[in-house]
Amino acid sequence: MNVPFYGHVRQYHGIQAEIDANIHEVLESGQYVMGPMLQRFEKEFANYHGAKYAVGVGNGTDALWLAFQALGIGPGDECITTANTFFATAEAIWIAGATAVFVDSDPLTNCIDPSKIEAAITPRTKALVPVHLYGQCADMKAIREIAGRHGLFVIEDNAQGIGARGDGFRIGEFSDAACTSFIIQKNLGCFGDGGAVVTNRAEVDRIVRKLRNHGSDKRSCHSPGYNSRLDDLQAAVLSAKLKHIDEWNALRRKWAARYSACLKDAASFTLPYEKPGYYHIYHLYVIETKEAAHRDALLAFLNANGIDAKCHYPIAIHQQEGYPWGKPAQIPSAIPNSERNAACCISLPMFPELTADEVDCVIEKVLEWDRQKGVA
């Protein structure tokens, strides 16, 4: 049996009538950019988060750096984040002209470790940028408390956690802005690129709306800005899908529970950790080999046996070729947990439309490799 990593086409077939109806509505309206479908989705997305505002933009990277600009973050400023994430988190900091400061991740959750943040704060620190890695919330209560004590902004990178919750808090509740990506690989994905900034701050909403549209908030009146708009066709897809996101996240949790129950006794790798009281939505189900030298061997074995497993993210940002590319960056202290996570991670197939047979096939092959390591 071959088990794919993504279920995009299956998902489309599951709600094809709803998506097609929304797309048809946009096509018949003749308003394809900054039209009523985008306005509708922005309201729906803000309501989903319990937030006041949501602004659709061109992609998740733009969402981050437009939020940075709205908060006045730029040259001379420092933003604290982690290195075991997708490159765009740091890239957005650099695009804004600020300095990326990498601190270590929590050894269990792989999200930013709040206990490492304060030692990295300097007079130039302007913001904390936690990433809700793999679909689990970072410890936003602790992060907000640190930010409040030092007068810092908090911008959440929520490209992987739509629908996730912490222990008594929601994403966006403790930040100045929460930024997401809607690229098709995400748990809420459109049919191309897209992103959004969610905020409770009217000024952030106002500035991002201007910046995304050539600095304009009324026709023919402009100030310096950019072209970064979520088009109405993508908003149509997202509006249809948003109605199902909680159901799909529950299915992700179902398959994650099946993986964990059957793989818990394996000796050669560790399983994802869900903090007590948190609601992990398993955008990715990531295991870690106990030895970095085994990661590529396990990945190759799975791929050779029809399991489309992948690595997210196999090279930490500060270990990428050519780092730091002339961009300002700092690593105040060692970050062994982030480096271990990058070196040992493997993402098993995870999407709502998986079947029990497919999940069991993945489990069978992972355990087969684990038994081989036990006798090697």
C-alpha positions as CSV (number, residue, x, y, z in Angstrom):
1,M,0.0,0.0,0.0
2,N,1.2,3.5,-0.8
3,V,0.3,6.2,1.8
4,P,0.4,9.8,0.6
5,F,1.5,12.7,2.8
6,Y,-1.2,15.1,1.7
7,G,-4.9,14.6,1.1
8,H,-5.7,17.8,-0.8
9,V,-7.8,16.2,-3.6
10,R,-9.6,14.0,-1.1
11,Q,-10.5,17.0,0.9
12,Y,-11.8,18.9,-2.2
13,H,-13.9,15.9,-3.2
14,G,-15.4,15.8,0.3
15,I,-16.8,19.3,0.2
16,Q,-16.6,20.0,-3.6
17,A,-20.2,21.3,-3.8
18,E,-19.5,23.9,-1.1
19,I,-16.2,25.1,-2.6
20,D,-17.6,25.2,-6.1
21,A,-20.6,27.2,-5.0
22,N,-18.4,29.8,-3.4
23,I,-16.1,30.0,-6.4
24,H,-19.1,30.3,-8.7
25,E,-20.5,33.2,-6.5
26,V,-17.2,35.0,-6.9
27,L,-17.0,34.5,-10.6
28,E,-20.5,35.7,-11.1
29,S,-20.0,38.7,-9.0
30,G,-17.2,40.0,-11.2
31,Q,-15.3,41.2,-8.0
32,Y,-12.2,39.1,-7.7
33,V,-9.9,41.3,-5.7
34,M,-10.9,43.1,-2.5
35,G,-14.5,42.1,-3.0
36,P,-17.3,40.9,-0.9
37,M,-16.1,37.3,-0.5
38,L,-12.8,38.5,1.0
39,Q,-14.8,40.7,3.4
40,R,-17.0,37.8,4.4
41,F,-14.1,35.5,5.0
42,E,-12.2,38.1,7.1
43,K,-15.2,38.4,9.4
44,E,-15.6,34.7,9.6
45,F,-11.9,34.2,10.4
46,A,-11.9,36.9,13.0
47,N,-15.0,35.4,14.7
48,Y,-13.4,32.0,14.6
49,H,-10.5,33.3,16.7
50,G,-12.7,35.4,19.0
51,A,-10.8,38.4,17.7
52,K,-11.9,41.8,16.5
53,Y,-10.1,41.9,13.2
54,A,-8.6,39.6,10.5
55,V,-6.8,41.0,7.4
56,G,-6.3,38.7,4.4
57,V,-2.9,39.1,2.7
58,G,-0.9,37.4,0.0
59,N,0.9,34.8,2.1
60,G,2.1,33.9,5.5
61,T,5.5,35.5,5.2
62,D,3.8,38.8,4.2
63,A,1.4,38.4,7.2
64,L,4.4,38.4,9.5
65,W,6.4,41.3,8.1
66,L,3.4,43.5,7.5
67,A,2.5,42.9,11.2
68,F,6.1,43.9,12.1
69,Q,5.8,47.1,10.1
70,A,2.4,47.9,11.6
71,L,4.1,47.7,15.0
72,G,7.0,49.9,14.0
73,I,9.6,47.0,14.1
74,G,12.5,47.7,11.8
75,P,16.3,48.4,11.5
76,G,18.0,48.4,14.9
77,D,15.4,46.3,16.5
78,E,15.7,42.7,17.7
79,C,13.1,39.9,17.6
80,I,13.5,36.8,19.6
81,T,12.3,33.5,18.0
82,T,13.5,29.9,17.4
83,A,15.6,28.3,14.7
84,N,13.8,24.9,14.4
85,T,11.0,26.2,12.2
86,F,10.4,27.1,8.6
87,F,12.8,29.7,7.2
88,A,10.0,32.3,6.7
89,T,9.8,33.1,10.4
90,A,13.3,34.6,10.5
91,E,13.0,35.7,6.9
92,A,10.1,38.0,7.7
93,I,12.2,39.6,10.6
94,W,15.0,40.3,8.1
95,I,12.6,41.7,5.4
96,A,11.4,44.1,8.1
97,G,15.1,45.1,8.6
98,A,15.3,43.8,12.2
99,T,17.7,41.3,13.7
100,A,16.6,37.7,14.4
101,V,17.7,36.4,17.8
102,F,17.5,32.6,18.2
103,V,16.9,31.0,21.6
104,D,16.4,27.3,22.3
105,S,13.2,25.3,22.1
106,D,11.5,23.3,24.8
107,P,12.8,19.7,24.7
108,L,9.3,18.3,24.9
109,T,7.1,20.5,22.8
110,N,9.8,21.9,20.5
111,C,8.1,25.3,20.8
112,I,10.1,28.3,22.1
113,D,11.3,27.8,25.7
114,P,10.1,30.7,27.8
115,S,12.8,30.1,30.3
116,K,15.4,30.9,27.7
117,I,13.9,34.2,26.6
118,E,14.9,36.7,29.3
119,A,18.6,36.0,29.0
120,A,18.4,37.1,25.3
121,I,16.6,40.4,25.9
122,T,18.6,43.5,25.3
123,P,17.8,47.2,25.1
124,R,17.2,46.6,21.4
125,T,14.7,43.8,21.8
126,K,11.3,44.9,20.4
127,A,9.3,41.7,20.0
128,L,8.9,38.0,20.8
129,V,7.9,35.8,17.9
130,P,6.8,32.3,19.2
131,V,5.9,29.6,16.6
132,H,3.1,27.2,17.3
133,L,5.2,24.4,15.9
134,Y,3.5,21.3,14.4
135,G,0.1,22.4,15.7
136,Q,0.7,22.8,19.4
137,C,0.5,26.2,21.1
138,A,3.6,27.7,22.6
139,D,3.3,28.7,26.3
140,M,1.6,32.0,25.6
141,K,0.8,32.8,29.2
142,A,4.5,32.8,30.1
143,I,5.5,34.6,26.9
144,R,2.9,37.3,27.5
145,E,4.1,37.8,31.1
146,I,7.7,38.2,30.0
147,A,6.7,40.6,27.2
148,G,4.6,42.7,29.6
149,R,7.5,42.9,32.1
150,H,9.9,44.2,29.5
151,G,7.5,46.2,27.3
152,L,7.7,44.0,24.2
153,F,5.4,43.2,21.4
154,V,4.3,39.6,20.8
155,I,3.6,38.4,17.2
156,E,2.5,34.8,17.0
157,D,3.5,32.7,14.0
158,N,0.4,30.6,13.7
159,A,1.0,29.1,10.3
160,Q,0.6,25.6,11.7
161,G,-2.0,25.9,14.5
162,I,-5.4,27.1,13.4
163,G,-7.8,25.7,15.9
164,A,-5.2,24.8,18.5
165,R,-5.7,26.0,22.1
166,G,-3.6,26.3,25.2
167,D,-4.5,25.7,28.8
168,G,-7.1,28.4,29.3
169,F,-6.2,30.5,26.3
170,R,-6.8,30.8,22.6
171,I,-4.3,31.8,19.9
172,G,-4.3,35.5,19.4
173,E,-5.5,36.2,23.0
174,F,-2.1,37.2,24.4
175,S,-0.5,38.8,21.4
176,D,-0.5,42.0,19.4
177,A,-1.0,40.0,16.2
178,A,-1.3,36.3,15.2
179,C,-0.1,35.6,11.6
180,T,-1.0,32.6,9.5
181,S,-0.4,31.0,6.2
182,F,-3.1,29.4,4.0
183,I,-0.9,27.6,1.5
184,I,-2.5,24.3,0.6
185,Q,-0.2,22.3,2.9
186,K,-1.7,23.9,6.0
187,N,-4.6,22.5,8.0
188,L,-6.7,25.3,6.6
189,G,-5.4,25.7,3.0
190,C,-6.5,27.5,-0.1
191,F,-5.6,26.6,-3.7
192,G,-2.5,28.7,-3.9
193,D,-0.8,31.2,-1.6
194,G,-2.6,33.2,1.1
195,G,-2.2,34.5,4.6
196,A,-3.9,36.6,7.3
197,V,-3.1,38.8,10.3
198,V,-5.5,38.4,13.2
199,T,-5.5,41.1,15.9
200,N,-7.5,42.9,18.5
201,R,-5.6,46.1,17.9
202,A,-7.5,48.6,15.7
203,E,-4.3,50.4,14.7
204,V,-2.6,47.1,13.5
205,D,-5.7,46.3,11.5
206,R,-5.7,49.7,9.9
207,I,-2.1,49.8,9.0
208,V,-1.9,46.3,7.6
209,R,-5.0,47.0,5.5
210,K,-3.3,50.0,4.0
211,L,0.1,48.3,3.5
212,R,-1.4,45.3,1.7
213,N,-3.0,47.6,-0.9
214,H,-0.3,50.0,-2.1
215,G,-0.7,52.2,1.1
216,S,-4.3,53.0,0.1
217,D,-7.4,53.1,2.3
218,K,-9.5,54.9,-0.3
219,R,-9.5,54.9,-4.1
220,S,-6.6,56.7,-5.8
221,C,-5.1,57.9,-2.5
222,H,-1.8,56.2,-1.7
223,S,1.2,56.2,0.6
224,P,4.2,53.8,0.4
225,G,2.9,50.2,0.6
226,Y,2.8,46.9,-1.1
227,N,0.7,44.5,-3.2
228,S,-0.2,41.7,-0.9
229,R,-3.9,40.9,-1.1
230,L,-5.8,37.7,-0.5
231,D,-7.9,37.4,-3.6
232,D,-11.6,36.6,-3.5
233,L,-11.3,33.2,-5.2
234,Q,-8.9,32.0,-2.4
235,A,-11.2,33.5,0.2
236,A,-14.1,31.5,-1.3
237,V,-12.1,28.3,-0.8
238,L,-11.2,29.2,2.7
239,S,-14.7,30.3,3.7
240,A,-16.0,26.9,2.6
241,K,-13.3,25.0,4.4
242,L,-13.4,27.1,7.7
243,K,-16.8,25.5,8.5
244,H,-15.1,22.1,8.7
245,I,-11.9,23.0,10.4
246,D,-12.9,21.8,13.9
247,E,-14.1,18.5,12.5
248,W,-10.9,18.0,10.5
249,N,-8.7,18.9,13.5
250,A,-10.6,16.3,15.5
251,L,-9.8,13.7,12.8
252,R,-6.1,14.7,13.0
253,R,-6.2,14.1,16.7
254,K,-7.9,10.7,16.1
255,W,-5.1,9.6,13.8
256,A,-2.4,11.0,16.1
257,A,-3.9,9.0,19.0
258,R,-3.8,5.9,16.9
259,Y,-0.1,6.5,16.0
260,S,0.8,7.2,19.6
261,A,-1.0,4.2,21.0
262,C,0.6,1.8,18.6
263,L,4.1,3.3,18.6
264,K,4.5,4.0,22.3
265,D,6.8,1.1,23.0
266,A,9.3,1.7,20.1
267,A,12.9,2.0,21.3
268,S,14.5,4.0,18.5
269,F,12.4,7.2,18.4
270,T,10.3,9.4,20.6
271,L,6.7,10.5,20.0
272,P,5.1,14.0,20.0
273,Y,4.3,15.5,23.4
274,E,1.0,17.2,24.1
275,K,1.1,19.5,27.1
276,P,-1.6,18.9,29.7
277,G,-4.6,21.1,29.1
278,Y,-3.5,21.9,25.6
279,Y,-5.3,21.0,22.4
280,H,-2.7,20.0,19.8
281,I,-4.2,19.9,16.3
282,Y,-1.3,17.9,14.7
283,H,-0.8,19.9,11.6
284,L,2.2,17.5,11.6
285,Y,2.8,14.3,13.5
286,V,6.5,14.4,14.1
287,I,8.6,11.6,15.7
288,E,12.3,12.0,16.5
289,T,14.9,9.3,16.1
290,K,17.0,9.0,19.3
291,E,20.1,9.1,17.2
292,A,20.5,11.7,14.4
293,A,22.4,9.2,12.3
294,H,19.2,7.1,12.1
295,R,16.8,9.8,10.8
296,D,17.7,9.6,7.1
297,A,17.8,5.8,7.3
298,L,14.3,5.6,8.7
299,L,13.0,8.2,6.2
300,A,14.5,6.2,3.3
301,F,13.1,3.0,4.6
302,L,9.6,4.4,4.8
303,N,9.8,6.1,1.4
304,A,11.0,2.8,-0.2
305,N,8.0,1.0,1.3
306,G,5.4,3.4,-0.1
307,I,5.1,5.7,3.0
308,D,5.4,9.3,1.9
309,A,7.0,10.6,5.1
310,K,8.9,13.9,5.1
311,C,11.1,16.0,7.4
312,H,9.9,19.4,8.9
313,Y,12.4,21.0,9.3
314,P,15.6,19.0,8.7
315,I,18.1,21.9,8.8
316,A,17.8,24.6,11.5
317,I,17.7,28.1,10.2
318,H,21.2,29.0,11.6
319,Q,22.6,25.8,10.0
320,Q,21.4,26.6,6.5
321,E,24.2,27.0,3.9
322,G,25.6,30.5,3.8
323,Y,24.1,31.6,7.1
324,P,23.7,34.5,8.0
325,W,23.7,35.7,4.4
326,G,24.7,39.2,5.5
327,K,21.5,39.5,7.5
328,P,21.7,40.5,11.2
329,A,21.2,37.5,13.5
330,Q,22.3,36.4,16.9
331,I,22.5,33.2,18.9
332,P,23.1,34.4,22.5
333,S,23.6,30.9,23.9
334,A,23.7,27.2,22.7
335,I,20.5,25.9,21.3
336,P,20.9,22.1,21.5
337,N,17.2,21.2,21.6
338,S,16.4,23.1,18.4
339,E,19.4,21.5,16.7
340,R,18.4,18.0,17.9
341,N,14.8,18.5,16.7
342,A,16.0,19.5,13.3
343,A,18.5,16.6,13.0
344,C,16.1,13.9,14.2
345,C,12.6,14.8,13.0
346,I,10.4,12.8,10.7
347,S,6.8,13.7,9.8
348,L,4.5,10.8,9.3
349,P,1.5,11.1,6.9
350,M,-1.1,13.2,8.7
351,F,-4.3,14.6,7.2
352,P,-8.0,14.2,8.1
353,E,-8.9,12.0,5.1
354,L,-6.5,9.3,6.0
355,T,-8.0,5.8,6.4
356,A,-7.5,3.4,9.3
357,D,-5.8,1.0,6.9
358,E,-3.4,3.7,5.8
359,V,-2.5,4.7,9.3
360,D,-2.0,1.0,10.3
361,C,0.2,0.5,7.2
362,V,2.4,3.4,8.4
363,I,2.5,2.0,11.9
364,E,3.5,-1.5,10.6
365,K,6.4,-0.1,8.6
366,V,7.7,2.2,11.3
367,L,7.6,-0.7,13.8
368,E,9.3,-3.0,11.3
369,W,12.2,-0.5,11.1
370,D,12.3,-0.2,14.9
371,R,12.6,-4.0,15.3
372,Q,15.4,-4.0,12.7
373,K,17.3,-1.4,14.7
374,G,16.8,-3.5,17.8
375,V,18.7,-6.5,16.3
376,A,21.2,-4.4,14.3
